[in-house]
Structure formats: C-alpha cells, structure tokens
C-alpha cells in the first residue's frame, strides 16, 4: 500500500463513521458504539478513530492550521501539514521540547521504563520493513518530526523562551482556519490513540477529543497559540504568557468556559485553572464522576469533600500507575493515608471521614493508561482538557481546560465513565492495606512519623 493510499484509507473510515454535524462533538477512542481498523497494526477494534477525525478536519483547511501538542508521532498528520503548507496555507507547529527529536538522532536511552518504551515505539513505527535499519524512505513517510524538519514546516518548542522548557508544553489542540478547534486529551501518537506496537492487546490510552466548530471558541485558542508562538523564534511559555482568567462563550446555546494554565502563585488559587475546576464541580447536587490520569491537588480534593458531605454521589477513577501513590488524593477519597518513604504524611493531608465507595483504580489492557482528564457534574456539564488535577499542571505547565455545559455531551462522558468503572477496582483493596501497614511498621520508632 502506498502512503497516499494509506492516508486515503484512514480518511475514508472517518467519512463513513463521522456523526452528523454538531457545534460541539465528543469522540472517544474506546467508544463501544464505533469501530475501525488500526492503520498501523491492522487490528479491528472498538472506538472512534481520533486520527482519522483530525485528518478530516485538516483536509478542509483553506487558510491556516495551528497545532500545539506535547508529542507528535503520527506520520499522516505531519504529511498532511506538509501538503497544506505546499498549498499556501499558514502552518505552524509547537511541541514539547522533550519530544522534539527524530528516530535517527543519537540519544541516550531515557530514564524510566515508560520513556524507554516511547523511544522503542517510535523506532518500530518508522522501521516499516522490520530490518532493523531506518532508511531514508521510511523517515520521509513515517517519522513525523523528520518530515516536518525536512519540509521546513515552522516548528517551535518550549525551550525557545527564558524558561528553557522548565515546565511541560502539555497542550493537545489544533485550530483550523480560525473556525474549528480540536481539543484532545490524547497526544498525537499511535499509543495515545490506537495502541502500542510492543503490546498486541493494547488498544491505546483511554482518551477523548472535542471538535468545536465556532469562531468565538477558536479565537480563544488562536490567542493561546499566539502567546506561545511569539515571533516564531522566541516563544512565550509557562508564566511568560499573559494571565487570562476564565472566558465564557456560547456555542449555539452551549455555554463553554475556557482557561489556560499556568497561573502565577501571586494570583488567588480561585483564579487558577484548578480553581475553575473546583467552582465547576461545586455546582453538583446529585452526582460527580471523574476519570483522571493523576489527582494530586490537596485543595481540590478538600473542595470535593464538601460535595461528598452534602450527599452528592462521588466517584473518582484513577490510572493504576498513580492511584495508590502516597501523594494520590484517591487515598483521601478512600479514607486512608499512606506515609512516604521518609515516614512523613503529605502536608495538609485529610482522609475523608465518609469514604467514597464508588472510587478506585481503573483497570486497563496491558500497556494502556487511563489518560482521561474529565469529570461529569450532575450529567449536565463536563470538565475536560489537557490539565491533570495536579499542582504542577496548575502552576508550571501550558495546559487547557474547557467546561462544557451540555447535557448531550455530558451523557457521552458519563457513558465513558461507566464503561471504565465496570472493570475498575473500587474501594481499598487488600494489597493497599498491606502496603500501608508495612510502611507504618517500618516507620515505627521514627519521630518523623509523628
């Protein structure tokens, strides 16, 4: 199959499965009501093809495409950017500096199993004929960063400003023609959308994506992109950007509130993005359901406890790699506390007196992560974006948060939550109890434990 035929086949799937037009449309790469063929592993799988949906919107572009994404590895996206640039469009790309490299650059193996796996996945993606060599023809059609560089696509990363990439450029959004905006929790990678080459059972990190067709929405994201882009050589990232509080707009009757991180600590916490999260779920009167990669902001969990104490049904699901760490706020929600290896409790820690029975650890296929960052409030509104519910996301990283007040969209996210909950490990499992007891026993006699 030629590269052009391959791209057309990816696009064809999106044309067949795309729902009817709506101002705000939600997609999920584990959606049980949709299916497609993974274009890289040729596996038939359930879910929306997020890559195909992105390509569909790019294909419509007439004037400009602005992409800000932490990690870009999908070659079809890079090739489409090149195609649109050759058509005379204004094409610009921003990535996180940690991922601004090609598969042939000499790099030390990153520390940590996850980072090493990413490098291995990239080389497997590029080495189509599996001969162990990365040939130029493969680089030109399969290595996204190589493709962008070779074709001189304007590309910037967050080491271009005085912060020298000290935070994460963690955005995952694209603005097309200043009219349509894609807001994703998924990085533009095979593992973020489809699944890992190293794990045949993998079906991709659980993610969602919004496609919003509205100029007033796109204007806000174009402004954020412009803040980071600067003059195209020297950008503005992190707190070098101008602070902008929440902005609320209407998209065909749907109320939407948007805010970007980071926020300087000189502002009140309530004025930060995490403050917006809290003010949004404070409206809950019946239910609160969240699926989160990370939850480590003590102030947020304390605010959530107020809803729990007011008899709001609270359910929080966390990825298994972060669920039971000593700093995870899931422990507070479950009513337990775990001392650190230094025999210290987390500062300000406050386990709930009324633990949530509907909260716990998400169970995913091997190699996959619960990468969601969403919460559903009373099945009326959704809190979603790139922002993890952490202190770093709030005060250091470049992040997106969107609050969508739309019952139809909220119902879709509620269904995704229930899908994940159906296989989740709820409550305090025996192993966690044993781990907590083992640490407490090891800390006996240590003054720091008291």
Secondary structure, DSSP 8 states (H G I E B T S, - for coil): --HHHHHHHHHHHHHHH-----SEEEEETT-TT-EEE-TTT--EEES--HHHHHHHHHHT-SSEEEEEES-B--HHHHHHHHHHHHTT-EEEEEE-GGG---TTS-----SSHHHHHHHHHHHHHH-TT-SS---HHHHHHH-HHHHHHHTT-EEEETTSSTTTT-S-B--EEEEETTTEEEEESS-BSHHHHT--TT-TT----B-EEEEEE-HHHHHHHHHHHHHHHTTSSS---GGGS-----EEEEETTEEEEEEEE---TTS-GGGSHHHHHHHHHTT-SSEEEEEES-B--HHHHHHHHHHHHTT-EEEEEE-TTTTTSTT-HHHHHHT-----TTS---TT----SS--TT-EE----TT--B--EEEEETTTEEEEES--BSHHHHHTSBEEEEEEE-HHHHHHHHHHHHHHHTT-EES--HHHHHHHHHHHHHHTT-GGG-
